[in-house]
Amino acid sequence: MEIRLLEKDDIPVIVAAFITIGWDKPTPLYERYLREQESGERTVFVALCDGIFAGYNTIHWQSDYPPFREAQIPEIQDFNVLPQFRRQGIGSRLMDICEETVAQRFRVIGIGVGLHADYGAAQRMYTRRGYILDGRGVMYNEQPVPPHQPAPVDDSLNLFFTKRLQD
């Protein structure tokens, strides 16, 4: 397995891989990620197994989630491992490299996770890795869902977690 930074030539390969599994991950998303990586706003790690794209995740150095942004907590975002590469340690290694990279500059890292069943493995992984709820409750598009108010159970409905990286 190789993990390295996103390169321009990765973009069509990544887009094609997600098209194959029916996910909408368009080219402009990765073009933006590459621009943000070049400007220092984001770091994008790409995992390859035997030279084949397997997954990626990103560190957004200034989170869109207001409590993280205000506390200067970088956020792991858009963490994906292709189904055929899951349960092989790729996700753990991607998380390791994000945590190691953030620990060079910050004491705490954050992450959000969706609430529906598709996120079950991620929910378990984050708690096993020592991430704890930030205690602010359910968020929709990084904004609090008021008590007794409905919210769509889609990818924008999240709980946020933090992890202390160093003392």
N, C-alpha and C positions, 0 to 999 in steps of 0.2 A: 504494500500500500504506500502511496505517495500522497502527501498533503502539501499543497503549495498555494501561492496567491493566484487569484483570478487573472487570466490573460485574455486579450481580445479574441484570440483564436478559439477559446473555450466556449464563447457565447453560442454559436450555432450548434455545437455539440450538446450543450446543456438544454437549449430550447428543444432540440429534436428528441432528446431523452424524455423530457416531460410530455411532449406531444404523444409519444409512444404509450404512456400510461394514462393519457387523458386529462392531464393537468394543464391549466392555463397559466403558463409561465412565459410570457412573451419576450421577444428580443429587447424591447426598450427597457424592461426591468433590469436586465444584465448590463446594458449599455450605461444606464444610470449608476448601477453599482460600480462599474469600472471607473466612471468619472469621479464618483465619490471616493473610491479607493485612491485614485491619482491625486485628489485634493486633500486626502487625509481625514475625511469625514467618516469613512467606513473601511474596514478591512474584510476581504472576502477570501475564505479558505475553500479550496476545491480538493476533493478526495478522488484519487484514481486508484483502481485496482487493476494491476497488470496493464496499465495504460488506458483503461476504460473508465469513463466518468462514472462515479458512484454516488456522489453527493456533495453538499457544500453547506456552509453556514457563514454568517457575517457578524461582525462586531460593529454596531452603530455607536460611534464614540460619544455622540450627543443624542440621547434617546428622545423619541417623540412622546414618550410617556412622561407627563409633567413631574411626578414625584422623582423619577430617576434623573430627569434633566436638571431639576433644581438641586438635587444632591450630588450632581456630577457622577452618576453611576452609568458606565457604559452598558449597553444592552446587546445580548446575543439575539439576533433576529434571523428569520427565514432559514431555519435549520431543516434540511431535507436530505434524506438518504433514500435512494431508489429502492423500491420493494425487493428486488432481487439481490440487493447487497445488505439487507438488514440482518441483524443478529450475527454479524461478523466482526464487531468491534469498531466499525467505521464511525458510527455516531459518537461513541465514547472518545475515540481519538480526536475527532473534530472538536468536541467539547473540551478535551484536554488542552488543545492548542489555543483555543479561545481564552480559556482561563489563564494559561501561562502567559499569553500575550498581554492580557489586561493586567495581570499581577505585576508586570514590569512598571506600571504607571499608577495603578489604583488599588485600593484595598478591598473594594466590593464590586461585584458584577451582578447584573440583573438579567432576567429573562421573563417573557410572557408565554403563557401556554393556553391553547384553546380548551374549551370545556366539553366538547362532544367526544364521542368514543374514538374517533380517528386519532385523537391526541392521547389516548390511554397509555401507550408505551412511553411517550415523552413525559407525561405526568409522573410515571413511576421512575423513569431515569433521573429526572431532576431531583426528586426527593431522595433517591439513593445517593446522589452526588452531594447532598448536603444543602440544597437550595431550600429556603423557607419562605412561606407566604409573607408578602409585605404588609398584610393586615388591612389593606384598603378596600377589600371586597372585589366584587365582580366589576369588570370594566367592559365597555363597548366602545371601540375605536378610541381607546386610551382615556375614556371619560367614565366616571362612576355611573352605575346603573342604580337609580334610586330604589329604596325598598318598595316592594309591592308594585313595581312597574315591569311590564313585559319587555323582553329583549329577544331578538332573533338568536337562535342557537346556531351560529355560523362561525367562520374563522375569525371574526372580529370580536367575539365574546371571549374574554380572557381573564385569567388570574395572573398576577405578577409575583415573582419570587426574586430573592436576592441570596447571594452567597458571599461570605467573608473569605477573602483569598489569602490574606496575610495579617499578621498582628503587628 
